[in-house]
Amino acid sequence: MNAVLFLFFQRMRLPLITLITAYAVATVGFTLIPGVDDQGEPWRMSVFEAFYVVSYTGSTIGFGEVPYEFSQAQRLWTIASIYLTVFAWLFGIGSIIALLQDPTCRQVIERARLQRGVRRINEPFYIVCGYGDAGALLTGTLSSRHQRVVVIDSDRQRIDRLTVEDLGASVPAFCMDAREPAHLIEAGLRSRWCAGVLAVTGSDQTNLKIAITSKLLNHKAAVYARADRRATADNMRSFGTDHVLEPGVEFCRRLRLALTAADAFRLHHWLSSGPHASLPGTQMPPRGRWILCGYNPLGQALHQTLESLGVDVTVIDSGTEKENNLLPPGSVLGRGTEAPTLEEAGIRSAAAILALTRDDADNLSILVTARELNPKLFLAARENTGANHLLYEAAELDFIGRPSLVVAGSILSQISSPLFQTFIDLIEAEENEVSARLLQRLGHTTDEGPPQVRTVRISHRRSPAVSRALDHGETVLLEALCRDPRHRQALLPVVPLLLQRGDESWLCPEPDTALESGDRILFAGPPSAGPQLDKLLFMDRALRYVRTGEDHPEGWLWRRYRDHQNSSRSRVQ
């Protein structure tokens, strides 16, 4: 607001001086020019009377000649005052209109409005830095979960696109550089309601600067940062960034799972790829010879992963980038979009091809050409821009790697449940059959897209009904939290994935597991099951009903009646 006032008075200095001068001259003139009262005696207006006359004449209201009829000299001065003040008003109003149309003024007013909106937030919110593919997915999903979001992006077109999207909630969107600490503070970094900062821009240096600023200025807020390079990720971890998301590392992890434990890969991909992810099909990548087009950092990491699994890999790259100076032996120089280059790489005897260039058009061209030369190929590609997703779907590829989806899905999983990463680490260490059984159970629980993970903590704050039952010496089994509080014979569409007690964790805990205070349980299920689970956690009546089948009202009148009945029985006895 201070900036708005400063800009207003700076730009309106001359119009205001002109208007004030015009009113002052007109007012002084009326006090000096004599008139005649109703007794025929000469009189002069006071300063108040003169200002009163100038006010209604200058604004063209035309109230009349008061308190007495004007003399000819006063009427002549009235005419002069009208023209003087009207032109001053026109000059002032025109300056105000020009000021409001000025881009700088509009930006200052918008910034002030957004800052007021952020200050009014009185619930936990997240600051999303970068409204690209990952940022848009994070903003939309968090808003749909009724979590407040503030967005920062330096691209005006992206901010304008956000303002016209129907997110179901007000999202303050700042068009400014998130690398500036002052800008993050404007967006609410130091607010006590700031729950976390999500640095998901397309620049590693920008994400690094955001992460450093966030940890220094608000150490209580969790920081989730994207890093495409290993050196940047190590730097982020060195100063305590809470969660570092590396798309390359995650791609390698999923590729290894796909080649060694197909169902574990399908489960991991389904649960951690965002709200619109679909369950991958049963067709998994083959173990034959692979052709890898693009030896950028992601290509290098995937090449190393494939070789560690004993897969024969042939690399195709133009060799123009700095990191590509040392191509592996047997590599083919070229873009891969031409048939001769693919023929030289042995496309007809290959089992799979992976297009990893930074250009979506080149990736699609590589795969379409490869399919014509070898229709049996397993086709996979990296999708660089979400705007081209329809083209990738139309190409009917076997697998599409979307870095933005990987980053957004991983962050959403971490926000929903800190136990999720522990679950993934444990499930990868188990046999593939464990993941297969979990997939079958989860498939029966939801028709609304991928299951949503959620952590339930047994404590007086997070689950008061369960805690009160435990305090009274009652036994509460895990299966009680899986029953429908409306019909206890029916089960809620939720699956307990993990139970953590102290330093110990159990995958897929048994339904007859007795809960203890401090336990943390990771559930997976559709969003529609959340309200029913909350009833079991917070309402004593609902928890008692699913455990014992007794359904007693808990209102004040019922309690008075029950106490009266108990006292009557005591007297009879």
C-alpha positions in Angstrom: 0.0 0.0 0.0 2.9 2.4 0.7 4.2 1.8 -2.8 0.7 2.5 -4.3 0.5 5.8 -2.4 4.0 6.8 -3.3 3.4 6.1 -7.0 0.0 7.9 -6.9 1.4 11.1 -5.3 4.5 11.0 -7.5 2.5 10.8 -10.8 -0.4 13.1 -9.5 1.8 15.9 -8.1 1.2 18.4 -10.9 -2.6 17.6 -11.3 -3.1 18.0 -7.6 -1.1 21.2 -7.4 -3.2 22.5 -10.4 -6.5 21.6 -8.7 -5.6 23.0 -5.4 -4.3 26.2 -6.9 -7.5 26.6 -9.0 -9.7 26.2 -5.9 -7.5 28.5 -3.8 -7.7 31.3 -6.5 -11.4 30.9 -6.9 -12.0 30.9 -3.1 -9.8 34.0 -2.5 -11.6 35.8 -5.4 -15.0 35.3 -3.9 -13.8 36.6 -0.5 -12.4 39.8 -2.1 -15.3 40.7 -4.4 -18.0 42.6 -2.5 -21.8 41.8 -2.8 -25.1 43.2 -1.4 -27.1 41.6 1.3 -30.9 41.6 1.6 -30.8 45.0 3.4 -28.9 46.6 0.5 -25.7 46.7 2.6 -22.4 45.7 1.2 -21.0 42.3 2.4 -18.2 39.9 1.7 -18.2 36.1 1.8 -16.3 34.4 4.6 -13.6 31.8 3.6 -16.1 29.0 4.4 -18.9 30.5 2.3 -16.5 31.1 -0.6 -15.2 27.5 -0.5 -18.8 26.3 -0.3 -19.7 28.2 -3.5 -16.6 27.0 -5.3 -17.2 23.4 -4.3 -20.6 23.2 -5.9 -19.8 25.4 -8.9 -16.4 23.6 -9.6 -18.1 20.2 -9.6 -20.8 21.6 -12.0 -23.6 20.8 -9.5 -25.0 24.4 -9.8 -26.7 24.8 -6.4 -27.6 28.5 -6.7 -26.6 31.9 -5.4 -26.3 31.8 -1.6 -26.7 33.3 0.9 -27.7 36.4 -1.2 -28.1 37.1 -4.9 -24.7 37.8 -6.5 -23.6 41.1 -7.8 -22.5 41.4 -11.4 -18.9 41.2 -10.3 -19.5 38.1 -8.3 -21.4 36.4 -11.3 -18.5 37.3 -13.6 -16.0 35.8 -11.1 -18.3 32.7 -10.8 -18.1 32.2 -14.6 -14.3 32.5 -14.4 -14.2 30.0 -11.5 -16.3 27.5 -13.2 -14.0 27.3 -16.3 -10.9 27.4 -14.1 -11.9 24.5 -11.8 -13.6 22.4 -14.5 -10.4 22.4 -16.6 -8.4 21.6 -13.5 -10.7 18.7 -12.8 -10.4 17.4 -16.4 -6.7 17.6 -16.1 -6.8 15.7 -12.8 -9.2 13.0 -13.9 -7.3 12.5 -17.2 -4.1 12.0 -15.2 -5.8 9.5 -12.9 -7.1 7.5 -15.9 -3.6 7.5 -17.5 -2.1 6.4 -14.2 -4.5 3.5 -13.8 -3.7 2.4 -17.4 0.0 2.5 -16.8 1.5 -1.0 -16.6 3.8 -0.1 -13.7 0.9 1.2 -11.6 -1.3 -1.8 -12.4 1.5 -4.1 -11.3 2.0 -2.2 -8.1 -1.7 -2.2 -7.3 -1.9 -5.9 -8.1 1.1 -6.7 -5.9 -0.5 -4.8 -3.0 -3.8 -6.7 -3.5 -2.0 -10.0 -3.6 0.0 -9.1 -0.4 -3.2 -8.3 1.4 -4.7 -11.7 0.2 -1.6 -13.5 1.6 -1.8 -11.7 4.9 -5.5 -12.8 5.3 -4.6 -16.5 5.0 -5.1 -18.0 8.4 -4.5 -21.7 7.6 -1.5 -23.6 6.4 -0.5 -22.8 2.8 2.3 -23.8 0.3 4.3 -21.5 -1.9 4.7 -23.0 -5.4 7.7 -21.4 -7.2 7.3 -22.0 -10.9 4.0 -22.5 -12.7 5.2 -24.9 -15.4 3.9 -28.4 -15.9 4.8 -29.6 -12.4 3.8 -26.3 -10.7 0.4 -26.3 -12.5 -0.3 -30.0 -11.4 0.8 -29.2 -7.8 -1.4 -26.1 -7.6 -4.5 -27.8 -9.1 -4.2 -30.9 -6.9 -3.5 -29.0 -3.6 -6.4 -26.7 -4.3 -8.7 -29.6 -5.0 -7.7 -31.0 -1.6 -8.7 -27.7 0.0 -5.1 -26.7 0.8 -4.2 -23.0 0.2 -1.6 -22.2 -2.4 0.5 -19.1 -3.4 2.2 -19.1 -6.8 5.3 -17.3 -7.9 6.4 -17.2 -11.6 8.4 -14.7 -13.6 6.4 -15.4 -16.8 3.4 -13.1 -17.2 1.6 -15.4 -19.6 1.7 -18.3 -17.1 0.3 -16.0 -14.4 -2.5 -14.8 -16.7 -3.3 -18.4 -17.5 -3.6 -19.2 -13.8 -6.0 -16.3 -13.1 -8.6 -17.7 -15.6 -8.4 -21.3 -14.4 -11.2 -22.6 -12.2 -9.2 -24.1 -9.2 -12.1 -24.0 -6.8 -10.2 -21.6 -4.4 -8.5 -18.2 -4.6 -4.9 -18.6 -5.5 -2.7 -15.5 -5.1 -0.3 -15.5 -8.1 2.7 -13.2 -8.1 4.5 -12.3 -11.4 8.0 -11.9 -10.0 11.4 -13.5 -9.7 11.4 -16.1 -6.9 15.2 -15.9 -6.6 14.8 -12.6 -4.8 14.4 -13.1 -1.0 12.2 -10.0 -0.8 9.8 -11.5 -3.3 9.5 -14.7 -1.3 8.8 -12.7 1.8 6.0 -10.8 -0.1 4.5 -14.2 -1.0 4.3 -15.1 2.7 7.5 -17.0 3.4 7.8 -15.6 6.9 4.1 -16.2 7.7 3.5 -18.5 10.6 1.0 -20.3 8.3 3.6 -21.1 5.6 3.7 -24.9 5.7 6.2 -25.4 2.8 7.9 -24.1 -0.3 7.9 -26.1 -3.5 10.8 -25.1 -5.8 9.8 -26.6 -9.2 11.1 -24.2 -11.8 13.0 -25.4 -14.8 16.4 -24.0 -13.6 18.6 -25.8 -11.0 20.2 -22.6 -9.9 16.9 -20.9 -9.3 15.6 -23.9 -7.3 18.9 -23.9 -5.3 18.5 -20.2 -4.5 14.9 -20.7 -3.5 15.8 -23.6 -1.2 18.6 -21.7 0.5 16.5 -18.6 1.0 13.6 -20.6 2.4 15.7 -22.6 4.9 17.4 -19.4 6.1 14.3 -17.2 6.5 11.8 -19.8 7.7 13.4 -23.0 9.1 10.0 -24.3 10.1 8.7 -24.5 6.6 9.4 -27.7 4.7 11.3 -27.2 1.4 10.7 -29.5 -1.6 13.1 -28.7 -4.4 13.7 -30.2 -7.9 17.3 -30.8 -9.1 18.1 -32.2 -12.5 21.8 -32.5 -11.8 23.5 -34.6 -9.0 25.8 -31.7 -8.0 22.8 -29.4 -7.4 21.0 -32.1 -5.4 24.0 -32.7 -3.2 24.3 -29.0 -2.6 20.7 -28.8 -1.6 21.0 -31.7 0.8 24.2 -30.2 2.4 22.2 -27.3 4.0 19.2 -29.3 5.1 16.6 -29.2 2.3 13.9 -31.4 3.5 13.1 -33.2 0.2 15.1 -33.1 -3.0 13.4 -34.5 -6.1 15.8 -35.8 -8.9 13.8 -36.8 -12.0 16.8 -38.6 -13.4 17.4 -40.7 -10.3 13.7 -41.5 -10.1 13.6 -42.6 -13.7 16.5 -44.9 -13.2 14.8 -46.3 -10.1 11.6 -47.0 -11.9 13.5 -48.5 -14.9 15.3 -50.9 -12.6 12.1 -51.9 -11.0 10.4 -52.4 -14.4 13.1 -54.8 -15.5 13.5 -56.7 -12.2 10.1 -56.4 -10.3 7.3 -55.5 -12.7 4.5 -55.4 -10.1 6.6 -53.3 -7.7 7.1 -50.9 -10.6 3.4 -50.7 -11.4 2.5 -50.1 -7.7 5.2 -47.4 -7.3 4.3 -45.6 -10.5 0.5 -45.7 -9.7 0.8 -44.3 -6.2 3.5 -41.7 -6.9 2.6 -40.2 -10.3 -0.1 -37.7 -9.4 -3.9 -37.7 -9.2 -4.4 -38.4 -12.9 -2.0 -41.4 -13.2 -3.2 -44.6 -14.6 -2.1 -48.1 -13.6 0.6 -49.2 -16.1 -0.2 -52.3 -18.2 1.4 -55.6 -17.7 3.7 -55.2 -20.7 7.1 -54.4 -19.2 10.3 -53.4 -21.0 12.2 -56.4 -22.5 15.7 -57.5 -21.5 17.1 -57.6 -25.0 19.4 -54.9 -26.6 18.4 -51.3 -26.1 19.0 -48.2 -28.3 19.3 -45.0 -26.3 18.9 -41.8 -28.3 20.3 -38.8 -26.4 23.4 -38.9 -24.1 22.4 -36.0 -21.9 22.6 -36.3 -18.1 19.4 -38.3 -18.0 20.7 -40.5 -20.8 24.0 -41.1 -19.0 22.2 -42.2 -15.8 19.9 -44.5 -17.7 22.8 -46.0 -19.7 24.6 -46.7 -16.4 21.5 -48.3 -14.9 20.9 -50.6 -17.9 24.5 -51.7 -18.1 24.5 -52.5 -14.3 21.5 -54.8 -15.1 23.5 -56.6 -17.8 21.5 -55.0 -20.7 23.4 -54.4 -23.9 23.0 -50.7 -24.9 23.8 -48.7 -28.1 23.9 -45.0 -27.8 22.9 -42.5 -30.6 23.9 -38.9 -30.1 25.0 -35.9 -32.1 27.9 -35.3 -29.8 27.4 -31.5 -29.8 26.7 -31.0 -26.1 29.5 -30.5 -23.6 28.6 -33.5 -21.5 28.6 -35.7 -24.6 32.3 -35.3 -25.4 33.0 -38.8 -24.1 30.4 -41.1 -25.7 30.6 -44.8 -24.7 32.3 -47.2 -27.1 30.1 -48.4 -30.0 28.0 -45.2 -30.0 26.6 -43.9 -33.3 26.9 -40.2 -34.2 23.6 -38.7 -35.4 20.2 -37.4 -34.3 18.4 -40.7 -34.6 15.6 -39.1 -36.6 16.9 -40.6 -39.9 16.6 -44.2 -40.9 20.3 -44.6 -41.9 21.4 -43.7 -38.4 19.0 -46.1 -36.8 20.0 -48.8 -39.2 23.7 -48.2 -38.2 22.7 -48.7 -34.6 21.1 -52.1 -35.4 17.4 -51.1 -35.0 16.1 -54.3 -36.7 17.7 -56.5 -34.0 17.0 -54.3 -31.0 14.3 -55.0 -28.4 13.6 -51.5 -27.2 14.4 -47.9 -28.0 14.3 -44.9 -25.6 14.2 -41.4 -27.0 15.6 -38.9 -24.5 16.4 -35.7 -26.5 15.3 -32.3 -25.3 13.1 -31.8 -28.3 9.7 -33.5 -28.3 9.4 -33.3 -32.1 12.8 -35.2 -32.4 11.6 -37.8 -29.9 8.4 -38.5 -31.8 10.2 -38.6 -35.1 12.8 -41.1 -33.7 10.1 -43.4 -32.5 7.8 -43.2 -35.5 10.8 -44.0 -37.8 12.0 -46.8 -35.5 8.5 -48.4 -35.5 8.5 -48.5 -39.3 11.8 -50.3 -39.3 11.0 -52.7 -36.5 7.3 -53.0 -35.6 8.1 -55.2 -32.6 10.1 -52.6 -30.8 9.3 -51.5 -27.2 8.9 -47.7 -27.6 9.6 -45.3 -24.8 10.3 -41.6 -24.7 10.9 -38.7 -22.4 8.1 -36.0 -22.6 9.7 -32.6 -22.2 6.6 -30.4 -22.3 3.1 -31.2 -21.1 1.6 -29.3 -24.0 2.7 -32.2 -26.3 1.2 -34.9 -24.2 -1.7 -35.4 -26.7 0.9 -36.1 -29.5 2.7 -38.7 -27.4 -0.7 -40.4 -26.6 -1.6 -40.4 -30.3 1.7 -42.1 -31.1 0.6 -45.1 -29.0 3.9 -45.6 -27.2 4.6 -48.3 -24.7 5.9 -46.0 -22.0 6.0 -42.2 -21.6 8.3 -40.6 -19.1 7.1 -37.3 -17.8 9.6 -35.5 -15.5 6.9 -33.0 -14.4 4.6 -35.8 -13.4 7.3 -37.6 -11.6 8.3 -34.4 -9.6 4.7 -33.4 -8.8 3.6 -36.9 -7.9 6.6 -37.4 -5.6 6.0 -34.1 -3.8 2.3 -34.7 -3.4 3.0 -38.2 -1.9 5.5 -36.7 0.5 3.0 -33.9 1.5 0.2 -36.4 1.9 2.3 -38.8 4.0 5.8 -38.7 5.3 5.7 -42.5 5.6 5.3 -43.0 1.9 9.0 -43.1 1.1 9.5 -45.6 3.9 6.8 -47.8 2.3 8.3 -47.6 -1.1 11.8 -48.6 0.2 10.3 -51.5 2.1 8.1 -52.7 -0.8 11.1 -52.7 -3.2 13.0 -55.0 -0.8 10.2 -57.5 -0.8 9.4 -60.2 -3.3 7.4 -59.1 -6.4 4.4 -61.2 -5.2 3.8 -58.8 -2.3 3.3 -55.9 -4.7 1.1 -58.1 -6.9 -1.2 -58.8 -3.9 -1.3 -55.2 -2.9 -2.2 -54.1 -6.4 -5.1 -56.6 -6.4 -6.4 -55.3 -3.1 -6.0 -51.6 -4.1 -7.7 -52.3 -7.4 -10.9 -53.3 -5.6 -11.0 -50.1 -3.5 -11.1 -47.3 -6.0 -12.6 -46.4 -9.4 -11.7 -42.8 -9.0 -8.1 -42.9 -10.3 -5.0 -43.8 -8.2 -5.5 -44.3 -4.5 -4.6 -41.4 -2.2 -2.1 -42.1 0.6 -2.6 -40.7 4.1 -0.9 -41.1 7.4 -3.0 -41.6 10.6 -1.2 -41.0 13.9 -2.7 -42.4 17.1 -2.5 -39.4 19.5 -4.9 -37.1 21.4 -4.7 -34.5 18.7 -4.8 -36.5 15.5 -7.2 -39.3 16.7 -8.8 -38.3 20.0 -11.5 -41.0 19.9 -9.0 -43.8 19.6 -6.7 -42.2 22.3 -9.6 -42.0 24.7 -10.5 -45.6 24.2 -6.9 -46.6 24.8 -6.7 -44.4 27.9 -9.7 -46.3 29.3 -7.9 -49.6 28.9 -9.9 -50.7 25.9 -8.3 -52.7 23.0 -8.6 -51.1 19.6 -7.7 -53.3 16.6 -6.6 -52.0 13.3 -9.6 -53.5 11.6 -11.8 -51.1 13.5 -10.4 -48.2 11.4 -11.3 -50.1 8.2 -15.0 -50.5 8.9 -17.7 -48.2 7.7 -19.2 -46.1 10.6 -22.6 -46.2 8.9 -22.8 -50.0 8.4 -20.2 -51.8 10.6 -20.5 -55.0 8.5 -19.2 -53.2 5.5 -15.5 -52.3 5.0 -14.2 -48.9 4.0 -12.3 -48.9 0.7 -9.0 -48.3 2.4 -5.9 -50.5 2.7 -3.4 -50.2 5.5 0.0 -50.3 3.8 2.4 -49.7 6.7 2.4 -49.5 10.4 5.3 -47.7 12.2 5.8 -48.1 15.9 8.9 -46.5 17.2 11.8 -47.6 15.1 10.0 -50.6 13.7 7.9 -50.7 10.6 5.5 -53.5 9.3 4.3 -53.8 5.7 0.6 -54.7 5.3 -0.2 -55.1 9.0 -2.7 -57.7 10.0 -6.3 -56.5 10.8 -6.1 -58.0 14.3 -3.1 -55.8 15.2 -3.8 -54.0 18.5 -3.1 -50.3 18.2 -0.9 -48.3 20.7 -0.5 -44.7 21.4 2.1 -43.2 19.0 1.5 -45.6 16.2 1.5 -44.2 12.7 -0.5 -46.0 10.0 -0.2 -45.4 6.2 -3.6 -45.9 4.5 -4.3 -45.9 0.8 -7.8 -45.4 -0.7 -10.1 -43.1 -2.6 -10.5 -39.5 -1.4 -14.2 -40.2 -0.7 -13.2 -42.6 2.2 -11.5 -39.8 4.1 -14.6 -38.3 5.8 -15.7 -41.7 7.1 -12.2 -42.5 8.4 -12.2 -39.1 10.2 -15.4 -40.1 12.0 -13.7 -43.2 13.4 -10.7 -41.1 14.6 -12.7 -38.2 16.1 -16.1 -39.5 17.2 -16.4 -41.8 20.2 -19.9 -43.0 19.1 -18.7 -44.0 15.6 -15.7 -45.9 17.0 -17.8 -47.7 19.6 -20.3 -48.7 17.0 -17.8 -50.4 14.7 -16.1 -52.1 17.6 -19.1 -53.3 19.6 -22.2 -52.8 17.5 -23.6 -50.5 20.2 -25.0 -47.2 18.9 -26.0 -44.8 21.7 -26.8 -41.2 21.1 -24.3 -38.7 22.6 -26.5 -35.6 23.0 -27.0 -33.7 26.3 -30.6 -34.9 26.7 -29.6 -38.5 26.2 -26.8 -38.2 28.8 -29.1 -36.7 31.3 -31.7 -39.5 30.7 -29.0 -42.2 30.9 -27.6 -40.8 34.2 -31.2 -40.6 35.6 -31.8 -44.3 34.6 -28.5 -45.4 36.2 -29.3 -43.5 39.4 -32.8 -45.1 39.5 -31.4 -48.6 39.2 -29.0 -47.8 42.0 -31.8 -46.8 44.4 -33.8 -49.9 43.5 -30.8 -52.1 44.3 
